[in-house]
Amino acid sequence: MADTNRTRTDWSTEESFWRENYRTRPYADANRNFDYYRPGYKYGFESRSRLGDRPWNEAEPELRSGWDRYEGRGESKWEEIKDTVKDAWERVTGRDEDRTRR
């Protein structure tokens, strides 16, 4: 467990995880490569330091409003990328593990 928490504080490790796994996610479009999803994963990951470990439904309004100001967002709109951000958010906050335990 401690190794998992250490890993989730390192963007390069997280980026490697998502690069290997993004195609398995339900929102992944076969016509889009990792570079399309990368900003959403990184934004979800980086936002934890600012917003803490809040559940997605509490953090989402702030994440949504911050997306338009996020420099690395590229051309994507919130509605197109929010599932990616949520995935990264839940992974980095440990909420993805909570779901599997229930």
ChimeraX attribute file (.defattr): number of C-alpha atoms within 10 A of each C-alpha:
attribute: neighborCount
match mode: 1-to-1
recipient: residues
	/A:1	6
	/A:2	6
	/A:3	7
	/A:4	10
	/A:5	12
	/A:6	10
	/A:7	14
	/A:8	16
	/A:9	15
	/A:10	12
	/A:11	14
	/A:12	12
	/A:13	13
	/A:14	19
	/A:15	17
	/A:16	10
	/A:17	11
	/A:18	21
	/A:19	16
	/A:20	11
	/A:21	12
	/A:22	19
	/A:23	15
	/A:24	10
	/A:25	12
	/A:26	9
	/A:27	15
	/A:28	17
	/A:29	13
	/A:30	7
	/A:31	5
	/A:32	10
	/A:33	13
	/A:34	16
	/A:35	10
	/A:36	16
	/A:37	24
	/A:38	21
	/A:39	21
	/A:40	28
	/A:41	28
	/A:42	21
	/A:43	22
	/A:44	25
	/A:45	25
	/A:46	17
	/A:47	19
	/A:48	18
	/A:49	10
	/A:50	7
	/A:51	13
	/A:52	11
	/A:53	17
	/A:54	14
	/A:55	14
	/A:56	16
	/A:57	8
	/A:58	11
	/A:59	17
	/A:60	17
	/A:61	10
	/A:62	11
	/A:63	21
	/A:64	15
	/A:65	11
	/A:66	14
	/A:67	21
	/A:68	15
	/A:69	9
	/A:70	13
	/A:71	10
	/A:72	13
	/A:73	19
	/A:74	13
	/A:75	9
	/A:76	15
	/A:77	12
	/A:78	18
	/A:79	8
	/A:80	12
	/A:81	19
	/A:82	21
	/A:83	18
	/A:84	24
	/A:85	26
	/A:86	22
	/A:87	21
	/A:88	26
	/A:89	29
	/A:90	21
	/A:91	18
	/A:92	25
	/A:93	20
	/A:94	16
	/A:95	18
	/A:96	15
	/A:97	12
	/A:98	11
	/A:99	9
	/A:100	7
	/A:101	7
	/A:102	5
